[in-house]
Amino acid sequence: MPQAICRPRIVNRTRHALLGSTLLFGAALWADQAVAQDEALIETHAYSYFGDVKYGPDMTHLDYVNPDAPKGGEMSQSVLGTFDSFNQFTRLGNAAALSTTPFEDIMIATADDPTTLYCYLCTTIEYPEDLSYVIINLREDVTFSDGSPMTAADMEFTYNLFMEQGLPEFLAVVNDQISDFEVLDTYRFKYTFTDQAPLRARVGLASIFSPFSKAEWEASDRRLDESWDTPPMGTGAYMLGSFDYGRDLTYVRNPNFWGADLPLNVGRNNFDSIRLEYFADGSAALEGFKAGIYRFRNEFSSLQWATAYDFPAVQDGTVIKTELPDGNLASAQSFIFNLRREKFQDPRVREALGLMFNFEWSNETLFYGLYDRVTGFWSNSELAATGTPSEGELALLQPLVDEGLFDASILTDEVVMPPVSTSNQLDRGNLRRASALLDEAGWIAGDDGMRRKDGEVLRVEFLESSPSWDRIINPYVQNLTRLGIDAVLDRVDPAQETERRRSGDWDMLTHSIQMGLEPGQVLYQWFGSETAEDSSRNLMYLKNEGIDRLIDAVVNATTTEEMTTATHALDRALRTIRFNVPQWFKAVHTVAYYDIYDHPAELPPYALGEIDFWWYDADRAAELGITAGGDTQ
């Protein structure tokens, strides 16, 4: 997959899902929860809806970190593209990578227990059995980077800010679910929920906002819905250091970080600085790595992984090239259709175009057999739909079929799978099937071989900014051309791609659809009709009442069995719409790095963690003649 993405450190996955990420979490309690006598409140340090939590209140460090990891040195990586802002909470401007690094969360998940929320900026949470409200008890030692205390007043300010200036797609999900925010005292605040708020989501909603400093924010006169020249002050271990717009930036350790000795942080935040170097394309970035401009590379290009790592530093052991396990849910990376376009309204057209992408040939010829095919939206997990519907799925799907929201075939057919192609670039069997579908849809080939309907040629443009994708998209374009489609690759610069993605000015593009192991309200942002008009996730403009109803079933599930069944039904239904052409995934991290970094012998299942819990080996760096700042002596 030829895209370079810097992996963030472990964050609150609830916030990541709603403000810019993948999971929502709910609730089952630690065995020693206390019940307050006066209001029968449950008080706990951690919360997981469907099972026991992994870590107790007396834990000393996470199981997967090295508690004795040394502090120091620099982690350096590359990013493709450019940046002109530090605000990831708006779609204005191009936000710098890791822009949320200075901010921390009320509760966090861990890389080995991703469906539990642990108190981080808080000591405990309290709530009644009906979860009508949640009280957050903040730690009293949390400070912003200038040393000023973080209090409930800052949380109130942050909450009001997001509810006033947050992204429309975010507000569409949460606006009707929180009825009140109340400051109870200096370090204590309370969320009250409406009946519309799903039980599983309520604790997550209470921990969704990372605190901003009210005093610093008001003095800066900034807005949440505008781009930022620099990030506001946060409570995190790192602060923004030096930067050059579009070229590089560095985050530096806060020497007075409040949480350095917190058990959840032991063995983490080990680097003195994190430096990101920007490159226009993947080839230039790889050459920068070879030259030592940066020292850690997560390789997403199968071509480069297979052919470009034979340079001297790899041969003599200065650079380690390796594959590390990745237990994350497979991303549903896909070519997606812009359903605003009239030509894509007919599902037969979408199915025909999907038949012409030959994954088998691409994987063998272009990807060196590195990838597996994405099949659905929960690939490589127990949440993926399989075979024909179960009894539980039928109970959810039958009413939707009766109302005409889905075709009756969804009740009896095998789940939709991507077509299988031959080892030839152009699979003639799939060509014949696609041709018949377009004929049925009224797109008839003329004497010149081009398909027209009502005098209009069927034209499809692929929007892409990275030259690395040329070798992947061009064969697809050639196959579509053989079908009689006027297909072209429209390669633009990164700024143009960003703007056109946001404005809907495209036919097809690559979209990475990120689901979670405990799917919740973020589903509305990815697939819900209410967010289609203005969304950074539902780019395909999917509006389908049946899908909305199935999302409701997933979100409101109160048992693991109910959630799994509803997710199976949703996955099955999404696949029948064929708004995407599934691409590929791999179950390992393909990484290369200078032998100045080290990591725990056993990595956790849900994070590579190179920024989070790896560390700098100063002795090895000295042997290689590399200084702590990354230069070669």
FENCOR-V62100 format. One record per pair of residues at least 4 apart in sequence whose C-alpha atoms are under 8 Angstrom apart, sorted by the first residue. I is the first residue (numbers start at 1). J is the second residue. If there is no record, write none. Layout:
<<I | J> <I | J>>
This chain:
<<1 | 300> <1 | 301> <1 | 302> <1 | 584> <1 | 585> <2 | 282> <2 | 299> <2 | 300> <2 | 301> <2 | 302> <2 | 468> <2 | 469> <3 | 80> <3 | 282> <3 | 300> <3 | 301> <4 | 78> <4 | 79> <4 | 80> <4 | 282> <4 | 298> <4 | 299> <4 | 300> <5 | 79> <5 | 80> <5 | 298> <6 | 77> <6 | 78> <6 | 79> <6 | 97> <6 | 98> <7 | 609> <7 | 611> <8 | 98> <8 | 101> <8 | 609> <8 | 611> <8 | 612> <9 | 101> <9 | 609> <9 | 611> <9 | 612> <10 | 108> <10 | 109> <10 | 110> <10 | 111> <10 | 607> <10 | 609> <10 | 612> <11 | 15> <11 | 16> <11 | 104> <11 | 105> <11 | 108> <11 | 109> <12 | 16> <12 | 105> <12 | 107> <12 | 108> <12 | 109> <12 | 117> <12 | 208> <13 | 17> <13 | 21> <13 | 22> <13 | 23> <13 | 24> <13 | 25> <13 | 108> <13 | 109> <13 | 114> <14 | 18> <14 | 21> <14 | 22> <14 | 23> <14 | 24> <14 | 25> <14 | 204> <14 | 205> <14 | 207> <14 | 208> <15 | 19> <15 | 20> <15 | 21> <15 | 24> <15 | 204> <15 | 207> <15 | 208> <15 | 209> <16 | 20> <16 | 21> <16 | 22> <16 | 23> <17 | 21> <17 | 22> <17 | 23> <17 | 24> <17 | 522> <18 | 22> <18 | 170> <18 | 208> <18 | 521> <18 | 522> <18 | 525> <19 | 89> <19 | 170> <20 | 88> <20 | 89> <21 | 514> <22 | 514> <22 | 515> <22 | 516> <22 | 522> <23 | 515> <23 | 516> <23 | 517> <23 | 518> <23 | 519> <23 | 520> <23 | 522> <24 | 115> <24 | 201> <24 | 204> <24 | 516> <24 | 518> <24 | 519> <24 | 520> <24 | 521> <24 | 522> <25 | 48> <25 | 49> <25 | 115> <25 | 116> <25 | 117> <25 | 200> <25 | 201> <25 | 203> <25 | 204> <25 | 518> <25 | 520> <26 | 47> <26 | 48> <26 | 49> <26 | 50> <26 | 115> <26 | 116> <26 | 199> <26 | 200> <26 | 201> <26 | 202> <26 | 203> <26 | 204> <27 | 47> <27 | 48> <27 | 49> <27 | 50> <27 | 51> <27 | 116> <27 | 200> <27 | 203> <28 | 47> <28 | 48> <28 | 49> <28 | 50> <28 | 51> <28 | 52> <28 | 53> <29 | 33> <29 | 44> <29 | 46> <29 | 47> <29 | 48> <29 | 49> <29 | 51> <29 | 52> <29 | 53> <30 | 44> <30 | 45> <30 | 46> <30 | 47> <30 | 52> <30 | 53> <30 | 56> <33 | 42> <33 | 43> <33 | 44> <34 | 42> <34 | 43> <34 | 44> <35 | 40> <35 | 41> <35 | 42> <35 | 43> <36 | 40> <36 | 41> <36 | 42> <36 | 43> <37 | 41> <39 | 128> <40 | 128> <41 | 126> <41 | 127> <41 | 128> <41 | 129> <42 | 126> <42 | 127> <42 | 128> <42 | 129> <43 | 124> <43 | 125> <43 | 126> <43 | 127> <44 | 124> <44 | 125> <44 | 126> <45 | 57> <45 | 118> <45 | 119> <45 | 123> <45 | 124> <45 | 125> <46 | 53> <46 | 116> <46 | 117> <46 | 118> <46 | 119> <46 | 124> <46 | 125> <47 | 53> <47 | 116> <47 | 117> <47 | 118> <47 | 203> <48 | 52> <48 | 53> <48 | 115> <48 | 116> <48 | 117> <49 | 116> <49 | 200> <50 | 559> <50 | 560> <53 | 113> <53 | 116> <54 | 113> <55 | 59> <59 | 263> <60 | 263> <60 | 264> <60 | 266> <61 | 65> <61 | 67> <61 | 263> <61 | 264> <61 | 265> <61 | 266> <61 | 267> <62 | 263> <62 | 264> <62 | 266> <64 | 112> <64 | 600> <64 | 602> <64 | 603> <64 | 604> <65 | 266> <65 | 267> <65 | 268> <65 | 600> <65 | 613> <66 | 267> <66 | 599> <66 | 600> <66 | 613> <67 | 266> <67 | 267> <68 | 267> <69 | 267> <69 | 268> <69 | 270> <69 | 615> <70 | 270> <70 | 615> <70 | 616> <70 | 617> <71 | 269> <71 | 270> <71 | 271> <71 | 272> <71 | 615> <71 | 616> <72 | 270> <72 | 271> <72 | 272> <72 | 273> <72 | 615> <72 | 616> <72 | 628> <73 | 271> <73 | 272> <73 | 273> <73 | 616> <73 | 617> <73 | 618> <73 | 628> <73 | 629> <74 | 271> <74 | 272> <74 | 273> <74 | 274> <74 | 275> <74 | 616> <74 | 628> <74 | 629> <74 | 630> <75 | 271> <75 | 273> <75 | 274> <75 | 275> <75 | 295> <75 | 296> <75 | 611> <75 | 616> <76 | 274> <76 | 275> <76 | 276> <76 | 277> <76 | 294> <76 | 295> <76 | 296> <76 | 630> <77 | 275> <77 | 276> <77 | 277> <77 | 294> <77 | 295> <77 | 296> <77 | 297> <78 | 276> <78 | 277> <78 | 278> <78 | 279> <78 | 285> <78 | 294> <78 | 296> <78 | 297> <79 | 97> <79 | 276> <79 | 277> <79 | 278> <79 | 279> <79 | 285> <80 | 278> <80 | 279> <80 | 280> <80 | 281> <80 | 282> <80 | 285> <81 | 246> <81 | 278> <81 | 279> <81 | 280> <81 | 281> <81 | 494> <82 | 94> <82 | 96> <82 | 245> <82 | 246> <82 | 247> <82 | 278> <82 | 279> <82 | 280> <82 | 494> <82 | 495> <83 | 93> <83 | 94> <83 | 95> <83 | 96> <83 | 97> <83 | 245> <83 | 246> <84 | 93> <84 | 94> <84 | 95> <84 | 96> <84 | 229> <84 | 245> <84 | 246> <85 | 93> <85 | 94> <85 | 95> <85 | 96> <85 | 227> <85 | 228> <85 | 229> <85 | 230> <86 | 94> <86 | 95> <86 | 96> <86 | 99> <86 | 227> <86 | 228> <86 | 229> <86 | 230> <86 | 231> <87 | 95> <87 | 96> <87 | 99> <87 | 224> <87 | 226> <87 | 227> <87 | 228> <87 | 231> <88 | 95> <88 | 96> <88 | 99> <88 | 100> <89 | 166> <89 | 167> <89 | 224> <89 | 225> <90 | 166> <90 | 167> <90 | 224> <90 | 225> <90 | 226> <90 | 227> <91 | 225> <91 | 502> <91 | 536> <92 | 225> <92 | 226> <92 | 227> <93 | 227> <94 | 495> <94 | 498> <95 | 99> <95 | 227> <97 | 276> <99 | 231> <101 | 236> <101 | 238> <101 | 239> <102 | 231> <102 | 233> <102 | 234> <102 | 235> <102 | 236> <102 | 237> <102 | 238> <102 | 239> <102 | 240> <103 | 210> <103 | 211> <103 | 212> <103 | 233> <103 | 234> <103 | 235> <103 | 236> <104 | 121> <104 | 210> <104 | 211> <104 | 234> <104 | 235> <104 | 236> <105 | 120> <105 | 121> <105 | 207> <105 | 208> <105 | 209> <105 | 210> <105 | 211> <106 | 119> <106 | 120> <106 | 121> <106 | 122> <106 | 207> <106 | 208> <106 | 209> <106 | 210> <107 | 117> <107 | 118> <107 | 119> <107 | 120> <107 | 121> <107 | 122> <107 | 207> <108 | 116> <108 | 117> <108 | 118> <108 | 119> <108 | 120> <109 | 113> <109 | 114> <109 | 115> <109 | 116> <109 | 117> <109 | 118> <110 | 114> <110 | 116> <111 | 604> <111 | 605> <111 | 606> <111 | 607> <112 | 604> <112 | 605> <112 | 606> <114 | 606> <115 | 517> <115 | 518> <117 | 204> <119 | 123> <119 | 124> <119 | 125> <120 | 264> <121 | 138> <121 | 139> <121 | 142> <122 | 136> <122 | 137> <122 | 138> <122 | 139> <123 | 137> <123 | 138> <123 | 139> <124 | 136> <124 | 137> <124 | 138> <125 | 134> <125 | 135> <125 | 136> <125 | 137> <126 | 134> <126 | 135> <126 | 136> <126 | 137> <127 | 131> <127 | 132> <127 | 133> <127 | 134> <127 | 135> <128 | 132> <128 | 133> <128 | 134> <131 | 199> <131 | 202> <132 | 192> <132 | 193> <132 | 194> <133 | 190> <133 | 191> <133 | 192> <133 | 193> <133 | 202> <134 | 190> <134 | 191> <134 | 192> <134 | 202> <134 | 203> <134 | 206> <135 | 188> <135 | 189> <135 | 190> <135 | 191> <136 | 188> <136 | 189> <136 | 190> <136 | 206> <137 | 187> <137 | 188> <137 | 189> <138 | 151> <138 | 152> <138 | 187> <138 | 188> <139 | 187> <140 | 149> <140 | 150> <140 | 151> <140 | 187> <141 | 149> <141 | 258> <142 | 149> <142 | 150> <142 | 235> <142 | 258> <142 | 259> <143 | 147> <143 | 148> <143 | 149> <143 | 150> <143 | 235> <143 | 257> <143 | 258> <144 | 148> <144 | 149> <144 | 150> <144 | 213> <144 | 233> <144 | 234> <144 | 235> <144 | 236> <145 | 233> <145 | 234> <145 | 235> <145 | 236> <145 | 239> <145 | 254> <145 | 256> <145 | 257> <146 | 233> <147 | 256> <150 | 154> <150 | 211> <150 | 213> <150 | 235> <151 | 155> <151 | 186> <151 | 187> <152 | 156> <152 | 183> <152 | 185> <152 | 186> <152 | 187> <152 | 188> <152 | 189> <153 | 157> <153 | 183> <153 | 186> <153 | 214> <154 | 158> <154 | 211> <154 | 212> <154 | 213> <154 | 214> <155 | 159> <155 | 209> <155 | 210> <155 | 211> <155 | 212> <156 | 160> <156 | 181> <156 | 182> <156 | 183> <157 | 161> <157 | 212> <157 | 214> <158 | 162> <158 | 209> <158 | 210> <158 | 211> <158 | 212> <158 | 214> <159 | 163> <159 | 181> <159 | 209> <160 | 164> <161 | 165> <161 | 166> <161 | 224> <162 | 166> <162 | 224> <163 | 171> <163 | 175> <165 | 223> <165 | 224> <165 | 225> <166 | 170> <166 | 171> <166 | 224> <166 | 225> <167 | 171> <167 | 225> <168 | 172> <168 | 531> <168 | 534> <168 | 535> <169 | 173> <169 | 525> <169 | 531> <169 | 534> <169 | 535> <169 | 536> <170 | 174> <170 | 525> <171 | 175> <172 | 176> <172 | 530> <172 | 531> <173 | 177> <173 | 521> <173 | 524> <173 | 525> <174 | 178> <176 | 194> <176 | 196> <176 | 197> <177 | 193> <177 | 194> <177 | 195> <177 | 196> <177 | 197> <178 | 191> <178 | 192> <178 | 193> <178 | 194> <178 | 197> <179 | 191> <179 | 192> <179 | 193> <179 | 194> <180 | 191> <180 | 192> <180 | 193> <181 | 189> <181 | 190> <181 | 191> <181 | 192> <182 | 189> <182 | 190> <182 | 191> <183 | 188> <183 | 189> <183 | 190> <184 | 188> <184 | 189> <184 | 190> <185 | 189> <191 | 206> <193 | 197> <193 | 202> <197 | 201> <197 | 202> <198 | 202> <198 | 555> <198 | 556> <199 | 556> <199 | 558> <200 | 204> <200 | 520> <200 | 555> <200 | 556> <200 | 557> <200 | 558> <201 | 205> <201 | 520> <201 | 521> <202 | 206> <203 | 207> <204 | 208> <211 | 234> <211 | 235> <212 | 217> <212 | 232> <212 | 233> <212 | 234> <213 | 217> <213 | 232> <213 | 233> <213 | 234> <214 | 218> <215 | 219> <216 | 220> <216 | 232> <216 | 233> <217 | 221> <217 | 222> <217 | 232> <218 | 222> <222 | 226> <222 | 228> <230 | 240> <231 | 240> <234 | 239> <235 | 257> <235 | 258> <236 | 254> <236 | 257> <237 | 253> <237 | 254> <237 | 257> <237 | 258> <237 | 259> <237 | 260> <237 | 269> <238 | 251> <238 | 252> <238 | 253> <238 | 254> <238 | 273> <239 | 251> <239 | 252> <239 | 253> <239 | 254> <240 | 249> <240 | 250> <240 | 251> <240 | 252> <241 | 249> <241 | 250> <241 | 251> <241 | 252> <242 | 249> <242 | 250> <242 | 251> <243 | 247> <243 | 248> <243 | 249> <243 | 250> <244 | 248> <244 | 249> <245 | 249> <246 | 278> <247 | 277> <247 | 278> <247 | 279> <248 | 275> <248 | 276> <248 | 277> <248 | 278> <249 | 275> <249 | 276> <249 | 277> <250 | 273> <250 | 274> <250 | 275> <250 | 276> <251 | 273> <251 | 274> <251 | 275> <252 | 272> <252 | 273> <252 | 274> <253 | 257> <253 | 271> <253 | 272> <253 | 273> <259 | 265> <260 | 265> <260 | 266> <261 | 265> <261 | 266> <262 | 266> <265 | 269> <267 | 613> <268 | 612> <268 | 613> <268 | 614> <269 | 611> <269 | 612> <269 | 613> <270 | 612> <270 | 613> <270 | 614> <270 | 615> <270 | 616> <271 | 611> <271 | 615> <271 | 616> <274 | 611> <276 | 294> <277 | 293> <277 | 294> <278 | 285> <279 | 284> <279 | 285> <280 | 284> <280 | 285> <281 | 285> <281 | 466> <281 | 467> <281 | 468> <282 | 286> <282 | 466> <282 | 468> <283 | 287> <283 | 468> <284 | 288> <285 | 289> <286 | 290> <287 | 291> <288 | 292> <288 | 293> <288 | 294> <289 | 293> <289 | 294> <289 | 295> <289 | 296> <289 | 297> <290 | 311> <290 | 313> <292 | 630> <292 | 631> <292 | 632> <293 | 630> <294 | 630> <295 | 593> <295 | 594> <295 | 630> <296 | 591> <296 | 592> <296 | 593> <296 | 594> <297 | 591> <297 | 592> <297 | 593> <298 | 589> <298 | 590> <298 | 591> <298 | 592> <299 | 304> <299 | 305> <299 | 589> <299 | 590> <299 | 591> <299 | 592> <300 | 305> <300 | 590> <301 | 305> <301 | 468> <302 | 306> <302 | 366> <302 | 367> <302 | 368> <302 | 370> <303 | 307> <303 | 308> <303 | 366> <303 | 367> <303 | 368> <304 | 308> <304 | 309> <305 | 309> <305 | 590> <306 | 368> <309 | 314> <309 | 321> <310 | 314> <310 | 315> <311 | 315> <312 | 316> <313 | 317> <313 | 318> <313 | 319> <314 | 318> <314 | 319> <314 | 320> <314 | 321> <315 | 319> <317 | 595> <318 | 594> <318 | 595> <318 | 624> <319 | 592> <319 | 593> <319 | 594> <319 | 595> <320 | 592> <320 | 593> <320 | 594> <320 | 595> <321 | 590> <321 | 591> <321 | 592> <321 | 593> <322 | 590> <322 | 591> <322 | 592> <323 | 588> <323 | 589> <323 | 590> <323 | 591> <324 | 588> <324 | 589> <324 | 590> <324 | 591> <324 | 608> <325 | 587> <325 | 588> <325 | 589> <325 | 603> <325 | 605> <326 | 587> <326 | 588> <326 | 589> <326 | 605> <326 | 606> <326 | 607> <326 | 608> <327 | 587> <327 | 588> <327 | 605> <327 | 606> <327 | 607> <328 | 587> <328 | 605> <328 | 606> <328 | 607> <329 | 378> <329 | 379> <329 | 380> <329 | 381> <329 | 515> <329 | 516> <329 | 517> <330 | 374> <330 | 378> <330 | 379> <330 | 380> <330 | 514> <330 | 585> <330 | 586> <330 | 587> <331 | 374> <331 | 377> <331 | 378> <331 | 379> <331 | 512> <331 | 513> <331 | 514> <331 | 515> <331 | 585> <332 | 374> <332 | 375> <332 | 376> <332 | 377> <332 | 378> <332 | 379> <332 | 512> <332 | 513> <332 | 514> <332 | 515> <332 | 582> <332 | 583> <332 | 584> <332 | 585> <333 | 374> <333 | 510> <333 | 511> <333 | 512> <333 | 513> <333 | 582> <333 | 583> <333 | 584> <333 | 585> <334 | 510> <334 | 511> <334 | 512> <334 | 513> <334 | 580> <334 | 581> <334 | 582> <334 | 583> <334 | 584> <335 | 508> <335 | 509> <335 | 510> <335 | 511> <335 | 580> <335 | 581> <335 | 582> <335 | 583> <336 | 508> <336 | 509> <336 | 510> <336 | 511> <336 | 540> <336 | 579> <336 | 580> <336 | 581> <337 | 344> <337 | 350> <337 | 507> <337 | 508> <337 | 509> <337 | 540> <337 | 579> <337 | 580> <338 | 344> <338 | 504> <338 | 506> <338 | 507> <338 | 508> <338 | 539> <338 | 540> <338 | 541> <339 | 344> <339 | 345> <339 | 540> <339 | 541> <339 | 542> <339 | 579> <340 | 344> <340 | 345> <340 | 540> <340 | 541> <341 | 345> <341 | 507> <343 | 349> <343 | 458> <344 | 349> <344 | 350> <345 | 349> <346 | 350> <346 | 441> <347 | 351> <347 | 577> <347 | 578> <348 | 352> <348 | 437> <348 | 438> <348 | 440> <348 | 441> <349 | 353> <349 | 437> <349 | 438> <349 | 441> <350 | 354> <350 | 578> <350 | 579> <350 | 580> <351 | 355> <351 | 434> <351 | 437> <351 | 578> <352 | 356> <352 | 433> <352 | 434> <352 | 435> <352 | 437> <352 | 438> <353 | 357> <353 | 434> <353 | 480> <354 | 418> <354 | 419> <354 | 580> <354 | 581> <355 | 419> <355 | 430> <355 | 431> <355 | 433> <355 | 434> <356 | 426> <356 | 427> <356 | 430> <356 | 431> <356 | 434> <356 | 476> <356 | 479> <356 | 480> <357 | 476> <357 | 479> <357 | 581> <358 | 362> <358 | 420> <358 | 421> <358 | 422> <358 | 425> <358 | 426> <358 | 427> <358 | 476> <359 | 363> <359 | 373> <359 | 420> <359 | 421> <359 | 583> <360 | 364> <360 | 420> <360 | 421> <360 | 422> <360 | 423> <361 | 365> <361 | 366> <361 | 421> <361 | 422> <361 | 423> <361 | 424> <361 | 425> <362 | 366> <362 | 367> <362 | 425> <362 | 472> <363 | 367> <363 | 368> <363 | 369> <363 | 370> <363 | 371> <364 | 368> <364 | 369> <364 | 423> <365 | 369> <366 | 471> <366 | 472> <367 | 371> <370 | 586> <371 | 584> <371 | 585> <371 | 586> <372 | 584> <372 | 585> <372 | 586> <373 | 582> <373 | 583> <373 | 584> <373 | 585> <374 | 379> <374 | 582> <374 | 583> <374 | 584> <374 | 585> <375 | 379> <375 | 417> <375 | 418> <375 | 582> <376 | 384> <376 | 385> <376 | 417> <376 | 571> <376 | 575> <376 | 582> <377 | 384> <377 | 513> <377 | 515> <377 | 571> <378 | 382> <378 | 383> <378 | 384> <378 | 515> <378 | 516> <378 | 571> <379 | 383> <379 | 384> <380 | 384> <382 | 564> <383 | 517> <383 | 564> <383 | 567> <383 | 568> <384 | 567> <384 | 568> <384 | 571> <385 | 415> <385 | 567> <385 | 568> <385 | 569> <385 | 571> <385 | 572> <386 | 414> <386 | 415> <386 | 568> <387 | 413> <387 | 414> <387 | 415> <388 | 411> <388 | 412> <388 | 413> <388 | 414> <388 | 415> <389 | 393> <389 | 394> <389 | 410> <389 | 411> <389 | 412> <389 | 414> <389 | 415> <389 | 569> <390 | 394> <391 | 395> <392 | 396> <392 | 565> <392 | 566> <393 | 397> <393 | 565> <393 | 566> <393 | 568> <393 | 569> <394 | 398> <394 | 411> <395 | 399> <396 | 400> <396 | 550> <396 | 566> <396 | 569> <397 | 401> <397 | 410> <397 | 411> <397 | 569> <398 | 402> <398 | 411> <399 | 403> <400 | 404> <400 | 405> <400 | 406> <400 | 546> <401 | 405> <401 | 406> <401 | 407> <401 | 408> <405 | 544> <405 | 545> <405 | 546> <406 | 410> <406 | 546> <408 | 412> <409 | 413> <410 | 414> <410 | 415> <410 | 572> <410 | 573> <410 | 576> <415 | 572> <415 | 575> <415 | 576> <416 | 572> <416 | 575> <416 | 576> <417 | 575> <418 | 581> <418 | 582> <421 | 427> <421 | 430> <422 | 426> <422 | 427> <423 | 427> <425 | 475> <425 | 479> <426 | 431> <426 | 479> <427 | 431> <428 | 432> <429 | 433> <430 | 434> <431 | 435> <431 | 483> <432 | 436> <433 | 437> <434 | 438> <434 | 483> <435 | 439> <435 | 483> <436 | 440> <437 | 441> <438 | 442> <438 | 443> <438 | 444> <439 | 443> <439 | 444> <442 | 452> <442 | 453> <443 | 451> <443 | 452> <443 | 453> <443 | 458> <444 | 450> <444 | 451> <444 | 452> <444 | 453> <445 | 449> <445 | 450> <445 | 451> <445 | 452> <445 | 484> <446 | 450> <446 | 451> <446 | 452> <449 | 484> <450 | 457> <450 | 458> <450 | 484> <450 | 485> <450 | 486> <451 | 457> <451 | 458> <451 | 484> <451 | 485> <452 | 456> <452 | 457> <452 | 458> <453 | 457> <453 | 458> <457 | 485> <457 | 486> <458 | 485> <458 | 486> <459 | 485> <459 | 486> <459 | 487> <460 | 485> <460 | 486> <460 | 487> <460 | 488> <460 | 507> <460 | 508> <461 | 487> <461 | 488> <461 | 489> <461 | 490> <461 | 506> <461 | 507> <461 | 508> <462 | 473> <462 | 487> <462 | 488> <462 | 489> <462 | 490> <462 | 491> <462 | 506> <462 | 507> <462 | 508> <462 | 509> <463 | 489> <463 | 490> <463 | 491> <463 | 492> <463 | 497> <463 | 506> <463 | 507> <463 | 508> <463 | 509> <464 | 469> <464 | 489> <464 | 490> <464 | 491> <464 | 492> <464 | 497> <464 | 509> <464 | 510> <465 | 491> <465 | 492> <465 | 493> <465 | 494> <465 | 497> <466 | 470> <466 | 491> <466 | 493> <466 | 494> <467 | 491> <468 | 472> <469 | 473> <470 | 474> <470 | 489> <471 | 475> <472 | 476> <473 | 477> <473 | 489> <474 | 478> <474 | 489> <475 | 479> <476 | 480> <477 | 481> <477 | 487> <477 | 488> <477 | 489> <478 | 482> <478 | 487> <479 | 483> <480 | 484> <480 | 485> <480 | 486> <480 | 487> <481 | 485> <481 | 486> <481 | 487> <492 | 496> <492 | 497> <493 | 497> <494 | 498> <495 | 499> <496 | 500> <497 | 501> <498 | 502> <499 | 503> <500 | 504> <500 | 505> <500 | 506> <501 | 505> <501 | 506> <501 | 539> <502 | 536> <502 | 539> <504 | 539> <513 | 526> <513 | 537> <515 | 519> <519 | 523> <519 | 554> <519 | 555> <519 | 567> <520 | 554> <520 | 555> <521 | 525> <521 | 555> <522 | 526> <523 | 527> <523 | 528> <523 | 551> <524 | 528> <524 | 529> <524 | 530> <524 | 531> <524 | 548> <524 | 551> <525 | 531> <525 | 532> <525 | 535> <525 | 537> <525 | 538> <526 | 531> <526 | 537> <526 | 538> <527 | 531> <527 | 532> <527 | 537> <527 | 538> <527 | 542> <527 | 543> <527 | 547> <527 | 548> <528 | 532> <528 | 538> <528 | 542> <528 | 543> <528 | 544> <528 | 547> <528 | 548> <528 | 551> <529 | 533> <529 | 541> <529 | 542> <529 | 543> <529 | 544> <529 | 545> <529 | 548> <530 | 543> <531 | 535> <531 | 538> <532 | 538> <532 | 539> <532 | 540> <532 | 541> <532 | 542> <532 | 543> <533 | 541> <535 | 539> <538 | 542> <540 | 579> <544 | 548> <545 | 549> <546 | 550> <547 | 551> <547 | 570> <547 | 573> <547 | 574> <548 | 552> <549 | 553> <550 | 554> <550 | 566> <550 | 567> <550 | 569> <550 | 570> <551 | 555> <551 | 566> <551 | 570> <552 | 556> <553 | 557> <553 | 563> <553 | 566> <554 | 562> <554 | 563> <554 | 564> <554 | 566> <554 | 567> <555 | 563> <557 | 562> <557 | 563> <557 | 566> <558 | 562> <558 | 563> <559 | 563> <560 | 564> <561 | 565> <562 | 566> <563 | 567> <564 | 568> <565 | 569> <566 | 570> <567 | 571> <568 | 572> <569 | 573> <570 | 574> <571 | 575> <572 | 576> <573 | 577> <574 | 578> <575 | 579> <589 | 608> <593 | 597> <595 | 620> <595 | 621> <596 | 616> <596 | 617> <596 | 618> <596 | 620> <596 | 621> <597 | 614> <597 | 615> <597 | 616> <597 | 617> <598 | 614> <598 | 615> <598 | 616> <598 | 617> <599 | 603> <599 | 610> <599 | 613> <599 | 614> <599 | 615> <600 | 614> <603 | 607> <603 | 608> <604 | 608> <609 | 613> <609 | 614> <610 | 614> <610 | 615> <617 | 621> <618 | 622> <618 | 628> <619 | 623> <620 | 624> <621 | 625> <621 | 626> <621 | 627> <621 | 628> <622 | 626> <622 | 627> <625 | 632> <625 | 633> <626 | 630> <626 | 631> <626 | 632> <626 | 633> <627 | 631> <627 | 632> <627 | 633>>
